[in-house]
Amino acid sequence: MTIYILAFIIMLLVVAGMAIGAIVQNKPLKGSCGGLNKIGMKKDCDICGGDDDECEKEQERQRQAALAEAAAGSDLAYDATQKQDKQS
């Protein structure tokens, strides 16, 4: 039982150390240098077909669509602080 507690504490210290390191360095997080390009599958991407500009454009379209949906007022949530009319 104590080995599990010790392993848990060590993992917490490792995660906390990485978090503190990321905060202290104050640099944005970056992806790895791997990915589809490293294994030769980048051209097989269904979204961009290997074109980085097309990938950026698709990500921007998705961001704009999400912003438009949020601005339109989604039916997935409601304001609990407001009185709601009870419907029978």
C-alpha positions as CSV (number, residue, x, y, z in Angstrom):
1,M,0.0,0.0,0.0
2,T,2.8,2.4,0.9
3,I,4.4,1.8,-2.5
4,Y,1.3,3.1,-4.3
5,I,1.2,6.2,-2.1
6,L,4.9,6.8,-2.7
7,A,4.4,6.4,-6.5
8,F,1.5,8.8,-6.4
9,I,3.5,11.4,-4.6
10,I,6.4,11.1,-7.0
11,M,4.0,11.5,-10.0
12,L,2.5,14.6,-8.3
13,L,5.9,16.1,-7.8
14,V,6.9,15.4,-11.5
15,V,3.7,17.0,-12.8
16,A,4.0,20.0,-10.4
17,G,7.7,20.4,-11.5
18,M,6.7,20.4,-15.2
19,A,3.9,22.9,-14.5
20,I,6.2,25.2,-12.5
21,G,8.8,25.0,-15.3
22,A,6.3,25.9,-18.0
23,I,5.1,28.9,-15.8
24,V,8.6,30.1,-15.1
25,Q,9.8,29.9,-18.7
26,N,6.8,31.9,-19.8
27,K,6.9,30.6,-23.4
28,P,3.9,29.3,-25.3
29,L,3.6,25.5,-25.5
30,K,4.6,24.0,-28.9
31,G,3.8,20.7,-30.5
32,S,6.4,18.0,-31.0
33,C,8.6,17.7,-34.0
34,G,6.9,14.5,-35.0
35,G,3.4,14.1,-36.4
36,L,2.2,12.9,-39.8
37,N,5.0,14.6,-41.7
38,K,7.7,12.5,-39.9
39,I,6.1,9.2,-40.9
40,G,5.3,10.3,-44.5
41,M,1.6,10.5,-44.1
42,K,1.1,14.2,-44.2
43,K,-0.1,14.1,-47.8
44,D,-2.9,11.7,-46.7
45,C,-4.5,14.2,-44.4
46,D,-8.3,14.4,-45.4
47,I,-8.6,18.0,-44.4
48,C,-5.6,19.7,-45.8
49,G,-4.0,17.2,-48.2
50,G,-0.6,18.2,-46.9
51,D,-1.0,21.9,-47.4
52,D,-0.2,23.8,-44.2
53,D,-2.1,26.9,-45.4
54,E,-5.3,24.9,-46.0
55,C,-4.9,23.5,-42.5
56,E,-4.7,27.0,-41.0
57,K,-7.7,28.1,-43.0
58,E,-9.8,25.2,-41.8
59,Q,-8.8,25.9,-38.2
60,E,-9.8,29.5,-38.6
61,R,-13.2,28.5,-40.2
62,Q,-13.8,26.2,-37.2
63,R,-13.0,29.1,-34.8
64,Q,-15.3,31.5,-36.6
65,A,-18.1,28.9,-36.6
66,A,-17.7,28.3,-32.9
67,L,-17.7,32.1,-32.2
68,A,-20.9,32.5,-34.4
69,E,-22.6,29.7,-32.5
70,A,-21.7,31.1,-29.1
71,A,-22.9,34.6,-30.2
72,A,-26.2,33.2,-31.5
73,G,-26.9,31.7,-28.1
74,S,-26.8,28.0,-27.9
75,D,-29.7,25.9,-26.5
76,L,-27.3,23.8,-24.6
77,A,-27.3,26.1,-21.6
78,Y,-29.5,28.6,-19.8
79,D,-29.1,31.4,-17.3
80,A,-30.0,29.9,-14.0
81,T,-30.0,33.3,-12.3
82,Q,-33.0,34.4,-14.4
83,K,-36.6,33.4,-13.7
84,Q,-37.8,30.8,-16.1
85,D,-41.5,30.4,-17.1
86,K,-42.7,26.9,-16.1
87,Q,-44.3,25.1,-19.0
88,S,-46.7,22.2,-18.3
